[in-house]
Amino acid sequence: MESIATPRITCAYLNSYVGKNVIIVGKVIQLRGEEAILDADGNITAHLNREAHLLAGNAAQIIGKVNPDLSVKVLTSMDLGTDVDYGLANTVVEISHQHRQLFAYD
């Protein structure tokens, strides 16, 4: 069975992952019906599924597919609360992209 890479990204990497699944950690800035705006080193529009229970002001981790318009269709999401170090989350993204050979990226 072939493994599928799900890289951690921020807003800056969206262009490189259109049509692919990604993991994003960011702060929920706004909720509008079935959409959320996440700040992940830049604003990202996330199209939520019915199981999403996010709160504005909290951190969230989403796993989803990047659309051609650079929004993300959420497959799964998790509310992470308010005690999240966004600098650390962004550093993990940068390190994983600098040392791709250590991660299962295609």
Phi and psi restraints in degrees (range 20) as a CNS / XPLOR table:
assign (resid 1 and name C) (resid 2 and name N)
       (resid 2 and name CA) (resid 2 and name C) 1.0 -85.8 20.0 2
assign (resid 2 and name N) (resid 2 and name CA)
       (resid 2 and name C) (resid 3 and name N) 1.0 133.4 20.0 2
assign (resid 2 and name C) (resid 3 and name N)
       (resid 3 and name CA) (resid 3 and name C) 1.0 -82.7 20.0 2
assign (resid 3 and name N) (resid 3 and name CA)
       (resid 3 and name C) (resid 4 and name N) 1.0 148.8 20.0 2
assign (resid 3 and name C) (resid 4 and name N)
       (resid 4 and name CA) (resid 4 and name C) 1.0 -110.3 20.0 2
assign (resid 4 and name N) (resid 4 and name CA)
       (resid 4 and name C) (resid 5 and name N) 1.0 126.8 20.0 2
assign (resid 4 and name C) (resid 5 and name N)
       (resid 5 and name CA) (resid 5 and name C) 1.0 -75.2 20.0 2
assign (resid 5 and name N) (resid 5 and name CA)
       (resid 5 and name C) (resid 6 and name N) 1.0 136.9 20.0 2
assign (resid 5 and name C) (resid 6 and name N)
       (resid 6 and name CA) (resid 6 and name C) 1.0 -128.1 20.0 2
assign (resid 6 and name N) (resid 6 and name CA)
       (resid 6 and name C) (resid 7 and name N) 1.0 86.3 20.0 2
assign (resid 6 and name C) (resid 7 and name N)
       (resid 7 and name CA) (resid 7 and name C) 1.0 -71.4 20.0 2
assign (resid 7 and name N) (resid 7 and name CA)
       (resid 7 and name C) (resid 8 and name N) 1.0 151.7 20.0 2
assign (resid 7 and name C) (resid 8 and name N)
       (resid 8 and name CA) (resid 8 and name C) 1.0 -83.0 20.0 2
assign (resid 8 and name N) (resid 8 and name CA)
       (resid 8 and name C) (resid 9 and name N) 1.0 131.8 20.0 2
assign (resid 8 and name C) (resid 9 and name N)
       (resid 9 and name CA) (resid 9 and name C) 1.0 -137.2 20.0 2
assign (resid 9 and name N) (resid 9 and name CA)
       (resid 9 and name C) (resid 10 and name N) 1.0 168.3 20.0 2
assign (resid 9 and name C) (resid 10 and name N)
       (resid 10 and name CA) (resid 10 and name C) 1.0 -119.1 20.0 2
assign (resid 10 and name N) (resid 10 and name CA)
       (resid 10 and name C) (resid 11 and name N) 1.0 -178.0 20.0 2
assign (resid 10 and name C) (resid 11 and name N)
       (resid 11 and name CA) (resid 11 and name C) 1.0 -54.7 20.0 2
assign (resid 11 and name N) (resid 11 and name CA)
       (resid 11 and name C) (resid 12 and name N) 1.0 -36.8 20.0 2
assign (resid 11 and name C) (resid 12 and name N)
       (resid 12 and name CA) (resid 12 and name C) 1.0 -63.0 20.0 2
assign (resid 12 and name N) (resid 12 and name CA)
       (resid 12 and name C) (resid 13 and name N) 1.0 -22.1 20.0 2
assign (resid 12 and name C) (resid 13 and name N)
       (resid 13 and name CA) (resid 13 and name C) 1.0 -98.4 20.0 2
assign (resid 13 and name N) (resid 13 and name CA)
       (resid 13 and name C) (resid 14 and name N) 1.0 -1.4 20.0 2
assign (resid 13 and name C) (resid 14 and name N)
       (resid 14 and name CA) (resid 14 and name C) 1.0 -53.6 20.0 2
assign (resid 14 and name N) (resid 14 and name CA)
       (resid 14 and name C) (resid 15 and name N) 1.0 -45.0 20.0 2
assign (resid 14 and name C) (resid 15 and name N)
       (resid 15 and name CA) (resid 15 and name C) 1.0 -55.3 20.0 2
assign (resid 15 and name N) (resid 15 and name CA)
       (resid 15 and name C) (resid 16 and name N) 1.0 -33.2 20.0 2
assign (resid 15 and name C) (resid 16 and name N)
       (resid 16 and name CA) (resid 16 and name C) 1.0 -79.9 20.0 2
assign (resid 16 and name N) (resid 16 and name CA)
       (resid 16 and name C) (resid 17 and name N) 1.0 -9.4 20.0 2
assign (resid 16 and name C) (resid 17 and name N)
       (resid 17 and name CA) (resid 17 and name C) 1.0 -126.3 20.0 2
assign (resid 17 and name N) (resid 17 and name CA)
       (resid 17 and name C) (resid 18 and name N) 1.0 25.9 20.0 2
assign (resid 17 and name C) (resid 18 and name N)
       (resid 18 and name CA) (resid 18 and name C) 1.0 -60.2 20.0 2
assign (resid 18 and name N) (resid 18 and name CA)
       (resid 18 and name C) (resid 19 and name N) 1.0 129.6 20.0 2
assign (resid 18 and name C) (resid 19 and name N)
       (resid 19 and name CA) (resid 19 and name C) 1.0 83.9 20.0 2
assign (resid 19 and name N) (resid 19 and name CA)
       (resid 19 and name C) (resid 20 and name N) 1.0 1.5 20.0 2
assign (resid 19 and name C) (resid 20 and name N)
       (resid 20 and name CA) (resid 20 and name C) 1.0 -115.6 20.0 2
assign (resid 20 and name N) (resid 20 and name CA)
       (resid 20 and name C) (resid 21 and name N) 1.0 158.1 20.0 2
assign (resid 20 and name C) (resid 21 and name N)
       (resid 21 and name CA) (resid 21 and name C) 1.0 -83.0 20.0 2
assign (resid 21 and name N) (resid 21 and name CA)
       (resid 21 and name C) (resid 22 and name N) 1.0 140.2 20.0 2
assign (resid 21 and name C) (resid 22 and name N)
       (resid 22 and name CA) (resid 22 and name C) 1.0 -140.7 20.0 2
assign (resid 22 and name N) (resid 22 and name CA)
       (resid 22 and name C) (resid 23 and name N) 1.0 165.1 20.0 2
assign (resid 22 and name C) (resid 23 and name N)
       (resid 23 and name CA) (resid 23 and name C) 1.0 -115.9 20.0 2
assign (resid 23 and name N) (resid 23 and name CA)
       (resid 23 and name C) (resid 24 and name N) 1.0 130.8 20.0 2
assign (resid 23 and name C) (resid 24 and name N)
       (resid 24 and name CA) (resid 24 and name C) 1.0 -130.7 20.0 2
assign (resid 24 and name N) (resid 24 and name CA)
       (resid 24 and name C) (resid 25 and name N) 1.0 132.5 20.0 2
assign (resid 24 and name C) (resid 25 and name N)
       (resid 25 and name CA) (resid 25 and name C) 1.0 -113.0 20.0 2
assign (resid 25 and name N) (resid 25 and name CA)
       (resid 25 and name C) (resid 26 and name N) 1.0 126.6 20.0 2
assign (resid 25 and name C) (resid 26 and name N)
       (resid 26 and name CA) (resid 26 and name C) 1.0 -159.6 20.0 2
assign (resid 26 and name N) (resid 26 and name CA)
       (resid 26 and name C) (resid 27 and name N) 1.0 172.3 20.0 2
assign (resid 26 and name C) (resid 27 and name N)
       (resid 27 and name CA) (resid 27 and name C) 1.0 -91.1 20.0 2
assign (resid 27 and name N) (resid 27 and name CA)
       (resid 27 and name C) (resid 28 and name N) 1.0 131.8 20.0 2
assign (resid 27 and name C) (resid 28 and name N)
       (resid 28 and name CA) (resid 28 and name C) 1.0 -74.8 20.0 2
assign (resid 28 and name N) (resid 28 and name CA)
       (resid 28 and name C) (resid 29 and name N) 1.0 110.7 20.0 2
assign (resid 28 and name C) (resid 29 and name N)
       (resid 29 and name CA) (resid 29 and name C) 1.0 -86.2 20.0 2
assign (resid 29 and name N) (resid 29 and name CA)
       (resid 29 and name C) (resid 30 and name N) 1.0 -40.2 20.0 2
assign (resid 29 and name C) (resid 30 and name N)
       (resid 30 and name CA) (resid 30 and name C) 1.0 -153.1 20.0 2
assign (resid 30 and name N) (resid 30 and name CA)
       (resid 30 and name C) (resid 31 and name N) 1.0 143.3 20.0 2
assign (resid 30 and name C) (resid 31 and name N)
       (resid 31 and name CA) (resid 31 and name C) 1.0 -116.6 20.0 2
assign (resid 31 and name N) (resid 31 and name CA)
       (resid 31 and name C) (resid 32 and name N) 1.0 129.8 20.0 2
assign (resid 31 and name C) (resid 32 and name N)
       (resid 32 and name CA) (resid 32 and name C) 1.0 -135.9 20.0 2
assign (resid 32 and name N) (resid 32 and name CA)
       (resid 32 and name C) (resid 33 and name N) 1.0 93.8 20.0 2
assign (resid 32 and name C) (resid 33 and name N)
       (resid 33 and name CA) (resid 33 and name C) 1.0 61.1 20.0 2
assign (resid 33 and name N) (resid 33 and name CA)
       (resid 33 and name C) (resid 34 and name N) 1.0 -116.8 20.0 2
assign (resid 33 and name C) (resid 34 and name N)
       (resid 34 and name CA) (resid 34 and name C) 1.0 -97.5 20.0 2
assign (resid 34 and name N) (resid 34 and name CA)
       (resid 34 and name C) (resid 35 and name N) 1.0 21.2 20.0 2
assign (resid 34 and name C) (resid 35 and name N)
       (resid 35 and name CA) (resid 35 and name C) 1.0 -126.3 20.0 2
assign (resid 35 and name N) (resid 35 and name CA)
       (resid 35 and name C) (resid 36 and name N) 1.0 149.4 20.0 2
assign (resid 35 and name C) (resid 36 and name N)
       (resid 36 and name CA) (resid 36 and name C) 1.0 -133.4 20.0 2
assign (resid 36 and name N) (resid 36 and name CA)
       (resid 36 and name C) (resid 37 and name N) 1.0 148.1 20.0 2
assign (resid 36 and name C) (resid 37 and name N)
       (resid 37 and name CA) (resid 37 and name C) 1.0 -106.4 20.0 2
assign (resid 37 and name N) (resid 37 and name CA)
       (resid 37 and name C) (resid 38 and name N) 1.0 121.9 20.0 2
assign (resid 37 and name C) (resid 38 and name N)
       (resid 38 and name CA) (resid 38 and name C) 1.0 -110.3 20.0 2
assign (resid 38 and name N) (resid 38 and name CA)
       (resid 38 and name C) (resid 39 and name N) 1.0 138.7 20.0 2
assign (resid 38 and name C) (resid 39 and name N)
       (resid 39 and name CA) (resid 39 and name C) 1.0 -96.6 20.0 2
assign (resid 39 and name N) (resid 39 and name CA)
       (resid 39 and name C) (resid 40 and name N) 1.0 105.3 20.0 2
assign (resid 39 and name C) (resid 40 and name N)
       (resid 40 and name CA) (resid 40 and name C) 1.0 -124.8 20.0 2
assign (resid 40 and name N) (resid 40 and name CA)
       (resid 40 and name C) (resid 41 and name N) 1.0 70.5 20.0 2
assign (resid 40 and name C) (resid 41 and name N)
       (resid 41 and name CA) (resid 41 and name C) 1.0 60.4 20.0 2
assign (resid 41 and name N) (resid 41 and name CA)
       (resid 41 and name C) (resid 42 and name N) 1.0 36.5 20.0 2
assign (resid 41 and name C) (resid 42 and name N)
       (resid 42 and name CA) (resid 42 and name C) 1.0 140.5 20.0 2
assign (resid 42 and name N) (resid 42 and name CA)
       (resid 42 and name C) (resid 43 and name N) 1.0 155.9 20.0 2
assign (resid 42 and name C) (resid 43 and name N)
       (resid 43 and name CA) (resid 43 and name C) 1.0 -81.9 20.0 2
assign (resid 43 and name N) (resid 43 and name CA)
       (resid 43 and name C) (resid 44 and name N) 1.0 136.0 20.0 2
assign (resid 43 and name C) (resid 44 and name N)
       (resid 44 and name CA) (resid 44 and name C) 1.0 -127.6 20.0 2
assign (resid 44 and name N) (resid 44 and name CA)
       (resid 44 and name C) (resid 45 and name N) 1.0 131.2 20.0 2
assign (resid 44 and name C) (resid 45 and name N)
       (resid 45 and name CA) (resid 45 and name C) 1.0 -87.8 20.0 2
assign (resid 45 and name N) (resid 45 and name CA)
       (resid 45 and name C) (resid 46 and name N) 1.0 125.4 20.0 2
assign (resid 45 and name C) (resid 46 and name N)
       (resid 46 and name CA) (resid 46 and name C) 1.0 -114.1 20.0 2
assign (resid 46 and name N) (resid 46 and name CA)
       (resid 46 and name C) (resid 47 and name N) 1.0 126.0 20.0 2
assign (resid 46 and name C) (resid 47 and name N)
       (resid 47 and name CA) (resid 47 and name C) 1.0 -90.0 20.0 2
assign (resid 47 and name N) (resid 47 and name CA)
       (resid 47 and name C) (resid 48 and name N) 1.0 107.8 20.0 2
assign (resid 47 and name C) (resid 48 and name N)
       (resid 48 and name CA) (resid 48 and name C) 1.0 -78.6 20.0 2
assign (resid 48 and name N) (resid 48 and name CA)
       (resid 48 and name C) (resid 49 and name N) 1.0 153.6 20.0 2
assign (resid 48 and name C) (resid 49 and name N)
       (resid 49 and name CA) (resid 49 and name C) 1.0 -96.9 20.0 2
assign (resid 49 and name N) (resid 49 and name CA)
       (resid 49 and name C) (resid 50 and name N) 1.0 176.2 20.0 2
assign (resid 49 and name C) (resid 50 and name N)
       (resid 50 and name CA) (resid 50 and name C) 1.0 -68.8 20.0 2
assign (resid 50 and name N) (resid 50 and name CA)
       (resid 50 and name C) (resid 51 and name N) 1.0 -21.5 20.0 2
assign (resid 50 and name C) (resid 51 and name N)
       (resid 51 and name CA) (resid 51 and name C) 1.0 -83.3 20.0 2
assign (resid 51 and name N) (resid 51 and name CA)
       (resid 51 and name C) (resid 52 and name N) 1.0 -6.9 20.0 2
assign (resid 51 and name C) (resid 52 and name N)
       (resid 52 and name CA) (resid 52 and name C) 1.0 -72.5 20.0 2
assign (resid 52 and name N) (resid 52 and name CA)
       (resid 52 and name C) (resid 53 and name N) 1.0 128.4 20.0 2
assign (resid 52 and name C) (resid 53 and name N)
       (resid 53 and name CA) (resid 53 and name C) 1.0 -131.1 20.0 2
assign (resid 53 and name N) (resid 53 and name CA)
       (resid 53 and name C) (resid 54 and name N) 1.0 73.1 20.0 2
assign (resid 53 and name C) (resid 54 and name N)
       (resid 54 and name CA) (resid 54 and name C) 1.0 -98.7 20.0 2
assign (resid 54 and name N) (resid 54 and name CA)
       (resid 54 and name C) (resid 55 and name N) 1.0 155.3 20.0 2
assign (resid 54 and name C) (resid 55 and name N)
       (resid 55 and name CA) (resid 55 and name C) 1.0 -122.1 20.0 2
assign (resid 55 and name N) (resid 55 and name CA)
       (resid 55 and name C) (resid 56 and name N) 1.0 135.2 20.0 2
assign (resid 55 and name C) (resid 56 and name N)
       (resid 56 and name CA) (resid 56 and name C) 1.0 -60.7 20.0 2
assign (resid 56 and name N) (resid 56 and name CA)
       (resid 56 and name C) (resid 57 and name N) 1.0 135.3 20.0 2
assign (resid 56 and name C) (resid 57 and name N)
       (resid 57 and name CA) (resid 57 and name C) 1.0 94.9 20.0 2
assign (resid 57 and name N) (resid 57 and name CA)
       (resid 57 and name C) (resid 58 and name N) 1.0 -18.9 20.0 2
assign (resid 57 and name C) (resid 58 and name N)
       (resid 58 and name CA) (resid 58 and name C) 1.0 -90.7 20.0 2
assign (resid 58 and name N) (resid 58 and name CA)
       (resid 58 and name C) (resid 59 and name N) 1.0 163.0 20.0 2
assign (resid 58 and name C) (resid 59 and name N)
       (resid 59 and name CA) (resid 59 and name C) 1.0 -83.1 20.0 2
assign (resid 59 and name N) (resid 59 and name CA)
       (resid 59 and name C) (resid 60 and name N) 1.0 155.2 20.0 2
assign (resid 59 and name C) (resid 60 and name N)
       (resid 60 and name CA) (resid 60 and name C) 1.0 -144.1 20.0 2
assign (resid 60 and name N) (resid 60 and name CA)
       (resid 60 and name C) (resid 61 and name N) 1.0 148.7 20.0 2
assign (resid 60 and name C) (resid 61 and name N)
       (resid 61 and name CA) (resid 61 and name C) 1.0 -111.7 20.0 2
assign (resid 61 and name N) (resid 61 and name CA)
       (resid 61 and name C) (resid 62 and name N) 1.0 127.4 20.0 2
assign (resid 61 and name C) (resid 62 and name N)
       (resid 62 and name CA) (resid 62 and name C) 1.0 -121.2 20.0 2
assign (resid 62 and name N) (resid 62 and name CA)
       (resid 62 and name C) (resid 63 and name N) 1.0 145.0 20.0 2
assign (resid 62 and name C) (resid 63 and name N)
       (resid 63 and name CA) (resid 63 and name C) 1.0 -117.3 20.0 2
assign (resid 63 and name N) (resid 63 and name CA)
       (resid 63 and name C) (resid 64 and name N) 1.0 124.5 20.0 2
assign (resid 63 and name C) (resid 64 and name N)
       (resid 64 and name CA) (resid 64 and name C) 1.0 -162.9 20.0 2
assign (resid 64 and name N) (resid 64 and name CA)
       (resid 64 and name C) (resid 65 and name N) 1.0 177.7 20.0 2
assign (resid 64 and name C) (resid 65 and name N)
       (resid 65 and name CA) (resid 65 and name C) 1.0 -103.6 20.0 2
assign (resid 65 and name N) (resid 65 and name CA)
       (resid 65 and name C) (resid 66 and name N) 1.0 131.8 20.0 2
assign (resid 65 and name C) (resid 66 and name N)
       (resid 66 and name CA) (resid 66 and name C) 1.0 -78.2 20.0 2
assign (resid 66 and name N) (resid 66 and name CA)
       (resid 66 and name C) (resid 67 and name N) 1.0 123.8 20.0 2
assign (resid 66 and name C) (resid 67 and name N)
       (resid 67 and name CA) (resid 67 and name C) 1.0 -83.8 20.0 2
assign (resid 67 and name N) (resid 67 and name CA)
       (resid 67 and name C) (resid 68 and name N) 1.0 161.1 20.0 2
assign (resid 67 and name C) (resid 68 and name N)
       (resid 68 and name CA) (resid 68 and name C) 1.0 -57.0 20.0 2
assign (resid 68 and name N) (resid 68 and name CA)
       (resid 68 and name C) (resid 69 and name N) 1.0 -28.8 20.0 2
assign (resid 68 and name C) (resid 69 and name N)
       (resid 69 and name CA) (resid 69 and name C) 1.0 -85.0 20.0 2
assign (resid 69 and name N) (resid 69 and name CA)
       (resid 69 and name C) (resid 70 and name N) 1.0 10.1 20.0 2
assign (resid 69 and name C) (resid 70 and name N)
       (resid 70 and name CA) (resid 70 and name C) 1.0 69.4 20.0 2
assign (resid 70 and name N) (resid 70 and name CA)
       (resid 70 and name C) (resid 71 and name N) 1.0 14.9 20.0 2
assign (resid 70 and name C) (resid 71 and name N)
       (resid 71 and name CA) (resid 71 and name C) 1.0 -85.2 20.0 2
assign (resid 71 and name N) (resid 71 and name CA)
       (resid 71 and name C) (resid 72 and name N) 1.0 172.9 20.0 2
assign (resid 71 and name C) (resid 72 and name N)
       (resid 72 and name CA) (resid 72 and name C) 1.0 -126.3 20.0 2
assign (resid 72 and name N) (resid 72 and name CA)
       (resid 72 and name C) (resid 73 and name N) 1.0 128.1 20.0 2
assign (resid 72 and name C) (resid 73 and name N)
       (resid 73 and name CA) (resid 73 and name C) 1.0 -86.7 20.0 2
assign (resid 73 and name N) (resid 73 and name CA)
       (resid 73 and name C) (resid 74 and name N) 1.0 113.6 20.0 2
assign (resid 73 and name C) (resid 74 and name N)
       (resid 74 and name CA) (resid 74 and name C) 1.0 -75.2 20.0 2
assign (resid 74 and name N) (resid 74 and name CA)
       (resid 74 and name C) (resid 75 and name N) 1.0 128.6 20.0 2
assign (resid 74 and name C) (resid 75 and name N)
       (resid 75 and name CA) (resid 75 and name C) 1.0 -96.0 20.0 2
assign (resid 75 and name N) (resid 75 and name CA)
       (resid 75 and name C) (resid 76 and name N) 1.0 -44.6 20.0 2
assign (resid 75 and name C) (resid 76 and name N)
       (resid 76 and name CA) (resid 76 and name C) 1.0 -142.2 20.0 2
assign (resid 76 and name N) (resid 76 and name CA)
       (resid 76 and name C) (resid 77 and name N) 1.0 153.1 20.0 2
assign (resid 76 and name C) (resid 77 and name N)
       (resid 77 and name CA) (resid 77 and name C) 1.0 -145.7 20.0 2
assign (resid 77 and name N) (resid 77 and name CA)
       (resid 77 and name C) (resid 78 and name N) 1.0 157.0 20.0 2
assign (resid 77 and name C) (resid 78 and name N)
       (resid 78 and name CA) (resid 78 and name C) 1.0 -144.2 20.0 2
assign (resid 78 and name N) (resid 78 and name CA)
       (resid 78 and name C) (resid 79 and name N) 1.0 127.6 20.0 2
assign (resid 78 and name C) (resid 79 and name N)
       (resid 79 and name CA) (resid 79 and name C) 1.0 -76.0 20.0 2
assign (resid 79 and name N) (resid 79 and name CA)
       (resid 79 and name C) (resid 80 and name N) 1.0 128.5 20.0 2
assign (resid 79 and name C) (resid 80 and name N)
       (resid 80 and name CA) (resid 80 and name C) 1.0 -104.6 20.0 2
assign (resid 80 and name N) (resid 80 and name CA)
       (resid 80 and name C) (resid 81 and name N) 1.0 1.9 20.0 2
assign (resid 80 and name C) (resid 81 and name N)
       (resid 81 and name CA) (resid 81 and name C) 1.0 80.6 20.0 2
assign (resid 81 and name N) (resid 81 and name CA)
       (resid 81 and name C) (resid 82 and name N) 1.0 -158.5 20.0 2
assign (resid 81 and name C) (resid 82 and name N)
       (resid 82 and name CA) (resid 82 and name C) 1.0 -106.1 20.0 2
assign (resid 82 and name N) (resid 82 and name CA)
       (resid 82 and name C) (resid 83 and name N) 1.0 -10.6 20.0 2
assign (resid 82 and name C) (resid 83 and name N)
       (resid 83 and name CA) (resid 83 and name C) 1.0 -98.5 20.0 2
assign (resid 83 and name N) (resid 83 and name CA)
       (resid 83 and name C) (resid 84 and name N) 1.0 65.9 20.0 2
assign (resid 83 and name C) (resid 84 and name N)
       (resid 84 and name CA) (resid 84 and name C) 1.0 -121.8 20.0 2
assign (resid 84 and name N) (resid 84 and name CA)
       (resid 84 and name C) (resid 85 and name N) 1.0 134.6 20.0 2
assign (resid 84 and name C) (resid 85 and name N)
       (resid 85 and name CA) (resid 85 and name C) 1.0 -91.0 20.0 2
assign (resid 85 and name N) (resid 85 and name CA)
       (resid 85 and name C) (resid 86 and name N) 1.0 97.5 20.0 2
assign (resid 85 and name C) (resid 86 and name N)
       (resid 86 and name CA) (resid 86 and name C) 1.0 -66.8 20.0 2
assign (resid 86 and name N) (resid 86 and name CA)
       (resid 86 and name C) (resid 87 and name N) 1.0 -31.5 20.0 2
assign (resid 86 and name C) (resid 87 and name N)
       (resid 87 and name CA) (resid 87 and name C) 1.0 -61.6 20.0 2
assign (resid 87 and name N) (resid 87 and name CA)
       (resid 87 and name C) (resid 88 and name N) 1.0 -42.6 20.0 2
assign (resid 87 and name C) (resid 88 and name N)
       (resid 88 and name CA) (resid 88 and name C) 1.0 -65.3 20.0 2
assign (resid 88 and name N) (resid 88 and name CA)
       (resid 88 and name C) (resid 89 and name N) 1.0 -43.3 20.0 2
assign (resid 88 and name C) (resid 89 and name N)
       (resid 89 and name CA) (resid 89 and name C) 1.0 -59.4 20.0 2
assign (resid 89 and name N) (resid 89 and name CA)
       (resid 89 and name C) (resid 90 and name N) 1.0 -42.1 20.0 2
assign (resid 89 and name C) (resid 90 and name N)
       (resid 90 and name CA) (resid 90 and name C) 1.0 -68.7 20.0 2
assign (resid 90 and name N) (resid 90 and name CA)
       (resid 90 and name C) (resid 91 and name N) 1.0 -35.4 20.0 2
assign (resid 90 and name C) (resid 91 and name N)
       (resid 91 and name CA) (resid 91 and name C) 1.0 -64.9 20.0 2
assign (resid 91 and name N) (resid 91 and name CA)
       (resid 91 and name C) (resid 92 and name N) 1.0 -40.4 20.0 2
assign (resid 91 and name C) (resid 92 and name N)
       (resid 92 and name CA) (resid 92 and name C) 1.0 -59.7 20.0 2
assign (resid 92 and name N) (resid 92 and name CA)
       (resid 92 and name C) (resid 93 and name N) 1.0 -42.3 20.0 2
assign (resid 92 and name C) (resid 93 and name N)
       (resid 93 and name CA) (resid 93 and name C) 1.0 -60.3 20.0 2
assign (resid 93 and name N) (resid 93 and name CA)
       (resid 93 and name C) (resid 94 and name N) 1.0 -49.6 20.0 2
assign (resid 93 and name C) (resid 94 and name N)
       (resid 94 and name CA) (resid 94 and name C) 1.0 -62.3 20.0 2
assign (resid 94 and name N) (resid 94 and name CA)
       (resid 94 and name C) (resid 95 and name N) 1.0 -43.8 20.0 2
assign (resid 94 and name C) (resid 95 and name N)
       (resid 95 and name CA) (resid 95 and name C) 1.0 -64.9 20.0 2
assign (resid 95 and name N) (resid 95 and name CA)
       (resid 95 and name C) (resid 96 and name N) 1.0 -40.8 20.0 2
assign (resid 95 and name C) (resid 96 and name N)
       (resid 96 and name CA) (resid 96 and name C) 1.0 -65.3 20.0 2
assign (resid 96 and name N) (resid 96 and name CA)
       (resid 96 and name C) (resid 97 and name N) 1.0 -28.3 20.0 2
assign (resid 96 and name C) (resid 97 and name N)
       (resid 97 and name CA) (resid 97 and name C) 1.0 -84.8 20.0 2
assign (resid 97 and name N) (resid 97 and name CA)
       (resid 97 and name C) (resid 98 and name N) 1.0 -29.3 20.0 2
assign (resid 97 and name C) (resid 98 and name N)
       (resid 98 and name CA) (resid 98 and name C) 1.0 -73.7 20.0 2
assign (resid 98 and name N) (resid 98 and name CA)
       (resid 98 and name C) (resid 99 and name N) 1.0 -29.2 20.0 2
assign (resid 98 and name C) (resid 99 and name N)
       (resid 99 and name CA) (resid 99 and name C) 1.0 -121.9 20.0 2
assign (resid 99 and name N) (resid 99 and name CA)
       (resid 99 and name C) (resid 100 and name N) 1.0 57.3 20.0 2
assign (resid 99 and name C) (resid 100 and name N)
       (resid 100 and name CA) (resid 100 and name C) 1.0 -57.4 20.0 2
assign (resid 100 and name N) (resid 100 and name CA)
       (resid 100 and name C) (resid 101 and name N) 1.0 -31.0 20.0 2
assign (resid 100 and name C) (resid 101 and name N)
       (resid 101 and name CA) (resid 101 and name C) 1.0 -64.4 20.0 2
assign (resid 101 and name N) (resid 101 and name CA)
       (resid 101 and name C) (resid 102 and name N) 1.0 -19.2 20.0 2
assign (resid 101 and name C) (resid 102 and name N)
       (resid 102 and name CA) (resid 102 and name C) 1.0 -85.1 20.0 2
assign (resid 102 and name N) (resid 102 and name CA)
       (resid 102 and name C) (resid 103 and name N) 1.0 -10.8 20.0 2
assign (resid 102 and name C) (resid 103 and name N)
       (resid 103 and name CA) (resid 103 and name C) 1.0 -119.7 20.0 2
assign (resid 103 and name N) (resid 103 and name CA)
       (resid 103 and name C) (resid 104 and name N) 1.0 160.4 20.0 2
assign (resid 103 and name C) (resid 104 and name N)
       (resid 104 and name CA) (resid 104 and name C) 1.0 -87.3 20.0 2
assign (resid 104 and name N) (resid 104 and name CA)
       (resid 104 and name C) (resid 105 and name N) 1.0 52.0 20.0 2
assign (resid 104 and name C) (resid 105 and name N)
       (resid 105 and name CA) (resid 105 and name C) 1.0 -86.0 20.0 2
assign (resid 105 and name N) (resid 105 and name CA)
       (resid 105 and name C) (resid 106 and name N) 1.0 142.5 20.0 2
